[in-house]
C-alpha cells in the first residue's frame, strides 16, 4: 500500500536527487552575515575554505571591516576541517577586512595580508606563518593572537614591524 502511494508521487525522484547530491558536490556555498552581526562586523558560523578547491563566498555589505568566521560557535553545524588556511585568496573572498577572527578552527597555514590590521587566530593548528618582507610598504598588522597553535618558530614574524 505504501509502495503504491509513493510511486504516484512525482516529487520522489527530485527528492532522491536532492538528498544524494546535496552538499556532496563541489558547489560553493554563499554565506550572508549572521542576523545578530553589528553594522561594521560580519559573523558567519559556517564557512568552507581549502586552498585550490571550491570554497564558500561571503555576502556582506561594503561597510563590513571585521569578519568573524566560525562564530557564534553554537550555530556551527560542521565540526570537520572547514578552513585549513588563511591566505590572500580567502582575504579577497572576505572583501579584505581590516580585522579577522577565526578562532578554534583547523587552520594550518597563515599568510599575512599586508592590509590586515587585527588578527585573532587562537586555538587553531597553525604550523606555518608567511609574512615576507615587503619592498615598498609595511604590514598594517597591529594585533596578532596566535596562542594555542603549533608554531615551531617565531622568526617568521620579523617583517611585522607594527606589532
Long-range contacts (C-beta under 8 A, 24 or more apart in sequence): 26-53, 26-54, 27-54, 28-54, 28-55, 28-56, 28-57, 29-56, 29-57, 30-56, 30-57, 30-58, 30-59, 31-56, 31-57, 31-58, 31-59, 32-59, 32-60, 33-58, 33-59, 33-60, 33-61, 33-64, 34-71, 34-72, 34-75, 36-72, 39-63, 40-64, 40-65, 40-66, 41-65, 41-66, 41-67, 41-68, 41-99, 42-66, 42-67, 42-68, 42-97, 43-67, 43-68, 43-71, 43-72, 44-68, 44-69, 44-70, 44-71, 45-70, 45-71, 45-72, 45-73, 45-75, 45-76, 45-77, 46-70, 46-75, 46-76, 46-77, 46-78, 46-82, 47-82, 47-83, 48-82, 48-83, 49-82, 49-83, 49-84, 49-85, 49-90, 49-93, 50-81, 50-83, 50-84, 50-85, 51-84, 51-85, 51-87, 51-89, 51-109, 55-89, 55-90, 55-93, 56-93, 57-93, 58-93, 58-94, 58-95, 60-94, 60-95, 62-95, 64-95, 64-97, 65-97, 65-98, 65-99, 66-97, 66-98, 66-99, 66-100, 66-101, 66-118, 67-94, 67-95, 67-97, 67-99, 67-100, 67-101, 68-100, 68-101, 68-102, 69-94, 69-100, 69-101, 69-102, 69-105, 70-102, 70-103, 70-104, 70-105, 71-101, 71-103, 73-104, 80-106, 81-106, 82-106, 83-107, 84-108, 84-109, 85-109, 85-110, 85-111, 86-110, 86-111, 86-121, 87-111, 88-113, 91-116, 98-140, 103-145, 108-150, 110-146, 112-139, 112-141, 112-144, 112-160, 114-138, 114-139, 114-140, 115-140, 116-140, 116-141, 117-141, 117-142, 117-143, 118-142, 118-143, 119-143, 119-144, 119-145, 120-145, 121-145, 121-146, 121-149, 122-146, 122-147, 122-148, 122-149, 123-147, 123-148, 123-149, 124-148, 124-149, 125-149, 125-150, 126-150, 126-151, 127-151, 127-152, 128-156, 129-156, 129-157, 130-156, 131-156, 131-157, 131-158, 131-159, 131-160, 132-159, 133-158, 133-159, 134-159, 138-162
